[in-house]
């Protein structure tokens, strides 16, 4: 198996089997399954584990961009979250990393990646106007900026969050100035629906460090 089990809320390894897994810090958890390095074969295994749970990617990927990391939080037959990371370059920022997390409430993976205080972003977006939008199929998805000032000493990332298809959607961009990319009409697609195009998807680079 190319995917390794870890805690969705921290970097600790987990122990267990079947549907019973435990993190030494967070107790019983649903494991995050993540490859040691990104590859086509590992991504196929990831999609098989995720089943009908979407794995979003910016699509189409621009020239020089590649998928560097991905994972699923779940057990066989029951996925609760997924993430993907892509890297490339922009004219203004040079190297850029974009991480996308789709998750059910309470999972905590998005908050870990974003380095935010709350597991879910709902308390921070209530009553505010959205600051960005992206397209998911024919749907326009509103996004709100999420502050990381209280929890991220490096302030090296910008975080946006919203709701898509009944799940929380997190968009994390590094460096923080890469949020200017969102001024363009970003489009996401579910990689499980790529079909033959999946073979041409570029994989490589270094996994994300949270």
DRENKE-213144 format. One record per residue (C-alpha): x, y negated, z; residue in three letters; chain. Coordinates in steps of 0.5 Angstrom, whole numbers, plus 500, padded with zeros to 3 digits. Each point is the difference from the previous one (the first is absolute). Layout:
% residues N
rec px = X, py = Y, pz = Z, aa = ALA, ch = A
...
***
This chain:
% residues 210
rec px = 500, py = 500, pz = 500, aa = UNK, ch = A
rec px = 503, py = 493, pz = 498, aa = UNK, ch = A
rec px = 496, py = 496, pz = 505, aa = UNK, ch = A
rec px = 502, py = 499, pz = 507, aa = UNK, ch = A
rec px = 496, py = 499, pz = 506, aa = UNK, ch = A
rec px = 500, py = 494, pz = 504, aa = UNK, ch = A
rec px = 496, py = 495, pz = 505, aa = UNK, ch = A
rec px = 496, py = 495, pz = 496, aa = UNK, ch = A
rec px = 501, py = 495, pz = 505, aa = UNK, ch = A
rec px = 507, py = 500, pz = 502, aa = UNK, ch = A
rec px = 507, py = 503, pz = 497, aa = UNK, ch = A
rec px = 500, py = 506, pz = 504, aa = UNK, ch = A
rec px = 499, py = 508, pz = 498, aa = UNK, ch = A
rec px = 494, py = 504, pz = 502, aa = UNK, ch = A
rec px = 500, py = 507, pz = 502, aa = UNK, ch = A
rec px = 494, py = 505, pz = 499, aa = UNK, ch = A
rec px = 496, py = 504, pz = 494, aa = UNK, ch = A
rec px = 494, py = 500, pz = 497, aa = UNK, ch = A
rec px = 495, py = 494, pz = 503, aa = UNK, ch = A
rec px = 504, py = 499, pz = 506, aa = UNK, ch = A
rec px = 506, py = 496, pz = 500, aa = UNK, ch = A
rec px = 503, py = 495, pz = 506, aa = UNK, ch = A
rec px = 504, py = 494, pz = 500, aa = UNK, ch = A
rec px = 505, py = 499, pz = 506, aa = UNK, ch = A
rec px = 498, py = 493, pz = 500, aa = UNK, ch = A
rec px = 492, py = 500, pz = 498, aa = UNK, ch = A
rec px = 498, py = 507, pz = 502, aa = UNK, ch = A
rec px = 495, py = 504, pz = 495, aa = UNK, ch = A
rec px = 501, py = 497, pz = 493, aa = UNK, ch = A
rec px = 498, py = 502, pz = 493, aa = UNK, ch = A
rec px = 507, py = 500, pz = 497, aa = UNK, ch = A
rec px = 502, py = 496, pz = 494, aa = UNK, ch = A
rec px = 503, py = 504, pz = 495, aa = UNK, ch = A
rec px = 506, py = 497, pz = 496, aa = UNK, ch = A
rec px = 505, py = 502, pz = 495, aa = UNK, ch = A
rec px = 508, py = 499, pz = 502, aa = UNK, ch = A
rec px = 500, py = 497, pz = 493, aa = UNK, ch = A
rec px = 495, py = 498, pz = 495, aa = UNK, ch = A
rec px = 500, py = 505, pz = 494, aa = UNK, ch = A
rec px = 494, py = 502, pz = 495, aa = UNK, ch = A
rec px = 500, py = 507, pz = 503, aa = UNK, ch = A
rec px = 499, py = 497, pz = 507, aa = UNK, ch = A
rec px = 495, py = 495, pz = 498, aa = UNK, ch = A
rec px = 496, py = 506, pz = 497, aa = UNK, ch = A
rec px = 500, py = 503, pz = 507, aa = UNK, ch = A
rec px = 498, py = 494, pz = 503, aa = UNK, ch = A
rec px = 494, py = 499, pz = 495, aa = UNK, ch = A
rec px = 498, py = 507, pz = 502, aa = UNK, ch = A
rec px = 500, py = 499, pz = 507, aa = UNK, ch = A
rec px = 496, py = 493, pz = 499, aa = UNK, ch = A
rec px = 495, py = 504, pz = 496, aa = UNK, ch = A
rec px = 494, py = 494, pz = 499, aa = UNK, ch = A
rec px = 504, py = 495, pz = 504, aa = UNK, ch = A
rec px = 502, py = 495, pz = 496, aa = UNK, ch = A
rec px = 508, py = 498, pz = 499, aa = UNK, ch = A
rec px = 500, py = 493, pz = 497, aa = UNK, ch = A
rec px = 506, py = 497, pz = 496, aa = UNK, ch = A
rec px = 501, py = 494, pz = 496, aa = UNK, ch = A
rec px = 498, py = 502, pz = 493, aa = UNK, ch = A
rec px = 503, py = 499, pz = 495, aa = UNK, ch = A
rec px = 507, py = 500, pz = 503, aa = UNK, ch = A
rec px = 504, py = 495, pz = 497, aa = UNK, ch = A
rec px = 507, py = 501, pz = 497, aa = UNK, ch = A
rec px = 505, py = 502, pz = 505, aa = UNK, ch = A
rec px = 495, py = 502, pz = 505, aa = UNK, ch = A
rec px = 500, py = 507, pz = 503, aa = UNK, ch = A
rec px = 496, py = 503, pz = 506, aa = UNK, ch = A
rec px = 505, py = 501, pz = 506, aa = UNK, ch = A
rec px = 496, py = 503, pz = 505, aa = UNK, ch = A
rec px = 493, py = 503, pz = 502, aa = UNK, ch = A
rec px = 496, py = 504, pz = 505, aa = UNK, ch = A
rec px = 493, py = 503, pz = 503, aa = UNK, ch = A
rec px = 498, py = 500, pz = 507, aa = UNK, ch = A
rec px = 495, py = 506, pz = 500, aa = UNK, ch = A
rec px = 500, py = 507, pz = 501, aa = UNK, ch = A
rec px = 497, py = 505, pz = 494, aa = UNK, ch = A
rec px = 494, py = 498, pz = 498, aa = UNK, ch = A
rec px = 499, py = 494, pz = 504, aa = UNK, ch = A
rec px = 505, py = 494, pz = 498, aa = UNK, ch = A
rec px = 499, py = 493, pz = 504, aa = UNK, ch = A
rec px = 505, py = 496, pz = 497, aa = UNK, ch = A
rec px = 505, py = 499, pz = 494, aa = UNK, ch = A
rec px = 506, py = 495, pz = 498, aa = UNK, ch = A
rec px = 504, py = 499, pz = 495, aa = UNK, ch = A
rec px = 506, py = 495, pz = 499, aa = UNK, ch = A
rec px = 503, py = 497, pz = 493, aa = UNK, ch = A
rec px = 506, py = 496, pz = 499, aa = UNK, ch = A
rec px = 502, py = 496, pz = 494, aa = UNK, ch = A
rec px = 503, py = 493, pz = 499, aa = UNK, ch = A
rec px = 496, py = 493, pz = 499, aa = UNK, ch = A
rec px = 503, py = 494, pz = 497, aa = UNK, ch = A
rec px = 500, py = 496, pz = 507, aa = UNK, ch = A
rec px = 501, py = 505, pz = 505, aa = UNK, ch = A
rec px = 505, py = 505, pz = 497, aa = UNK, ch = A
rec px = 499, py = 507, pz = 503, aa = UNK, ch = A
rec px = 493, py = 501, pz = 502, aa = UNK, ch = A
rec px = 496, py = 505, pz = 504, aa = UNK, ch = A
rec px = 492, py = 501, pz = 500, aa = UNK, ch = A
rec px = 497, py = 505, pz = 505, aa = UNK, ch = A
rec px = 493, py = 502, pz = 499, aa = UNK, ch = A
rec px = 496, py = 503, pz = 506, aa = UNK, ch = A
rec px = 493, py = 503, pz = 500, aa = UNK, ch = A
rec px = 497, py = 503, pz = 506, aa = UNK, ch = A
rec px = 494, py = 501, pz = 504, aa = UNK, ch = A
rec px = 499, py = 496, pz = 507, aa = UNK, ch = A
rec px = 505, py = 502, pz = 505, aa = UNK, ch = A
rec px = 505, py = 504, pz = 497, aa = UNK, ch = A
rec px = 505, py = 494, pz = 501, aa = UNK, ch = A
rec px = 505, py = 501, pz = 494, aa = UNK, ch = A
rec px = 498, py = 494, pz = 497, aa = UNK, ch = A
rec px = 502, py = 496, pz = 507, aa = UNK, ch = A
rec px = 507, py = 504, pz = 500, aa = UNK, ch = A
rec px = 502, py = 498, pz = 493, aa = UNK, ch = A
rec px = 498, py = 493, pz = 501, aa = UNK, ch = A
rec px = 502, py = 499, pz = 507, aa = UNK, ch = A
rec px = 494, py = 497, pz = 503, aa = UNK, ch = A
rec px = 497, py = 500, pz = 507, aa = UNK, ch = A
rec px = 493, py = 504, pz = 498, aa = UNK, ch = A
rec px = 499, py = 506, pz = 497, aa = UNK, ch = A
rec px = 494, py = 498, pz = 495, aa = UNK, ch = A
rec px = 500, py = 493, pz = 497, aa = UNK, ch = A
rec px = 493, py = 498, pz = 501, aa = UNK, ch = A
rec px = 501, py = 495, pz = 506, aa = UNK, ch = A
rec px = 505, py = 496, pz = 496, aa = UNK, ch = A
rec px = 496, py = 499, pz = 494, aa = UNK, ch = A
rec px = 493, py = 499, pz = 503, aa = UNK, ch = A
rec px = 497, py = 493, pz = 498, aa = UNK, ch = A
rec px = 505, py = 498, pz = 496, aa = UNK, ch = A
rec px = 500, py = 499, pz = 492, aa = UNK, ch = A
rec px = 505, py = 505, pz = 496, aa = UNK, ch = A
rec px = 507, py = 497, pz = 498, aa = UNK, ch = A
rec px = 501, py = 505, pz = 494, aa = UNK, ch = A
rec px = 496, py = 505, pz = 496, aa = UNK, ch = A
rec px = 502, py = 506, pz = 496, aa = UNK, ch = A
rec px = 496, py = 505, pz = 495, aa = UNK, ch = A
rec px = 499, py = 507, pz = 501, aa = UNK, ch = A
rec px = 497, py = 503, pz = 494, aa = UNK, ch = A
rec px = 494, py = 495, pz = 499, aa = UNK, ch = A
rec px = 500, py = 497, pz = 507, aa = UNK, ch = A
rec px = 503, py = 494, pz = 502, aa = UNK, ch = A
rec px = 502, py = 501, pz = 507, aa = UNK, ch = A
rec px = 501, py = 494, pz = 505, aa = UNK, ch = A
rec px = 506, py = 500, pz = 505, aa = UNK, ch = A
rec px = 502, py = 496, pz = 506, aa = UNK, ch = A
rec px = 507, py = 499, pz = 503, aa = UNK, ch = A
rec px = 502, py = 503, pz = 506, aa = UNK, ch = A
rec px = 505, py = 497, pz = 505, aa = UNK, ch = A
rec px = 506, py = 504, pz = 502, aa = UNK, ch = A
rec px = 503, py = 494, pz = 504, aa = UNK, ch = A
rec px = 499, py = 504, pz = 507, aa = UNK, ch = A
rec px = 503, py = 506, pz = 498, aa = UNK, ch = A
rec px = 505, py = 500, pz = 494, aa = UNK, ch = A
rec px = 506, py = 496, pz = 503, aa = UNK, ch = A
rec px = 503, py = 500, pz = 493, aa = UNK, ch = A
rec px = 494, py = 497, pz = 496, aa = UNK, ch = A
rec px = 502, py = 504, pz = 494, aa = UNK, ch = A
rec px = 493, py = 501, pz = 497, aa = UNK, ch = A
rec px = 494, py = 498, pz = 498, aa = UNK, ch = A
rec px = 493, py = 504, pz = 502, aa = UNK, ch = A
rec px = 494, py = 499, pz = 497, aa = UNK, ch = A
rec px = 494, py = 505, pz = 501, aa = UNK, ch = A
rec px = 493, py = 501, pz = 498, aa = UNK, ch = A
rec px = 494, py = 505, pz = 499, aa = UNK, ch = A
rec px = 500, py = 505, pz = 494, aa = UNK, ch = A
rec px = 495, py = 506, pz = 499, aa = UNK, ch = A
rec px = 499, py = 500, pz = 507, aa = UNK, ch = A
rec px = 507, py = 500, pz = 503, aa = UNK, ch = A
rec px = 505, py = 495, pz = 502, aa = UNK, ch = A
rec px = 505, py = 498, pz = 495, aa = UNK, ch = A
rec px = 506, py = 497, pz = 502, aa = UNK, ch = A
rec px = 505, py = 497, pz = 495, aa = UNK, ch = A
rec px = 507, py = 498, pz = 503, aa = UNK, ch = A
rec px = 505, py = 497, pz = 496, aa = UNK, ch = A
rec px = 508, py = 499, pz = 501, aa = UNK, ch = A
rec px = 503, py = 495, pz = 500, aa = UNK, ch = A
rec px = 495, py = 495, pz = 503, aa = UNK, ch = A
rec px = 500, py = 495, pz = 494, aa = UNK, ch = A
rec px = 498, py = 506, pz = 496, aa = UNK, ch = A
rec px = 493, py = 498, pz = 502, aa = UNK, ch = A
rec px = 500, py = 495, pz = 494, aa = UNK, ch = A
rec px = 499, py = 506, pz = 495, aa = UNK, ch = A
rec px = 493, py = 501, pz = 503, aa = UNK, ch = A
rec px = 499, py = 494, pz = 496, aa = UNK, ch = A
rec px = 500, py = 504, pz = 494, aa = UNK, ch = A
rec px = 494, py = 505, pz = 498, aa = UNK, ch = A
rec px = 502, py = 506, pz = 504, aa = UNK, ch = A
rec px = 497, py = 506, pz = 498, aa = UNK, ch = A
rec px = 500, py = 507, pz = 504, aa = UNK, ch = A
rec px = 498, py = 507, pz = 497, aa = UNK, ch = A
rec px = 499, py = 506, pz = 504, aa = UNK, ch = A
rec px = 506, py = 505, pz = 498, aa = UNK, ch = A
rec px = 496, py = 506, pz = 501, aa = UNK, ch = A
rec px = 496, py = 498, pz = 493, aa = UNK, ch = A
rec px = 506, py = 499, pz = 496, aa = UNK, ch = A
rec px = 500, py = 507, pz = 497, aa = UNK, ch = A
rec px = 505, py = 500, pz = 494, aa = UNK, ch = A
rec px = 503, py = 493, pz = 502, aa = UNK, ch = A
rec px = 503, py = 503, pz = 507, aa = UNK, ch = A
rec px = 505, py = 503, pz = 496, aa = UNK, ch = A
rec px = 503, py = 494, pz = 498, aa = UNK, ch = A
rec px = 500, py = 496, pz = 506, aa = UNK, ch = A
rec px = 507, py = 499, pz = 503, aa = UNK, ch = A
rec px = 502, py = 502, pz = 506, aa = UNK, ch = A
rec px = 507, py = 499, pz = 504, aa = UNK, ch = A
rec px = 503, py = 495, pz = 504, aa = UNK, ch = A
rec px = 501, py = 500, pz = 508, aa = UNK, ch = A
rec px = 494, py = 501, pz = 505, aa = UNK, ch = A
rec px = 497, py = 495, pz = 504, aa = UNK, ch = A
rec px = 502, py = 498, pz = 506, aa = UNK, ch = A
rec px = 495, py = 497, pz = 505, aa = UNK, ch = A
***
